[in-house]
């Protein structure tokens, strides 16, 4: 038994090393005063300073953050309402069909989703740019929010809703004062996950961006094709740190969601 546990720990450690060693190697050389990743000369912040002094990169960063925040917010609103509709739908066959359709965007390859959106926008005459990127990010973020919110809705005791209705609460009041407070951890978790996916997305964005609009992931790809520089390392390091912070935020919200949330509702 001890050998099995030790083997499992070694296997896990190996997996994490394989996954994170290239990223840590990239970040390590982002502090190199030399111009290559072959020899570390001395510690410097100049490559990070170069990122923040580049006006074009700052604008692309702002574009990325705006798209991520807007898409996460809109997807969260739609995803929450969709989750409530799915859970309280009486027809089980339609409910299962909707759940299956919801999972299609999650299991489908990003290349297929991006190509599909490109064809769709071309057919309806939508110019590629901010609008096309935003709509695409909202679309692939909604299923993520639904998956985060559904478990909380399924945990909820239906007697809370019945009690609120018996006390004369309207459907709007039940939604606002009973359902939303109970599923709040799932809502925040869905928002953070949608935000993270939007910030990190490359494949879908690559297909639907245009008209001078770009995001950080697409810009990094374009810069890398022109030649690897340590500015790319610094930019990638910033994105990685931001993503880690979002994941940590999601973890704490998820841990909070495991506490008896219903206690706050009963008050």
Secondary structure, DSSP 8 states (H G I E B T S, - for coil): -HHHHHHHHHHHHHHHHHHHHHHHHHHHHTTBSSSSSS----B--HHHHHHHH-HHHHHHHHHHHHHHHHHHHHHHHHHHHHHHHHHT-S-HHHHHHHHHHHHHHHHS-HHHHHHHHHHHHHHHT--TTHHHHHHHHHHHHHHHHHHHHHHHHHHS-HHHHHHHHHTT--HHHHIIIIIHHHHHHHHHHHHHHHHHHHHH--HHHHHH--TT---HHHHHHHHHHH---HHHHHHHHHHHHHHHHHHHHHHHHHHHHTS-THHHHH-
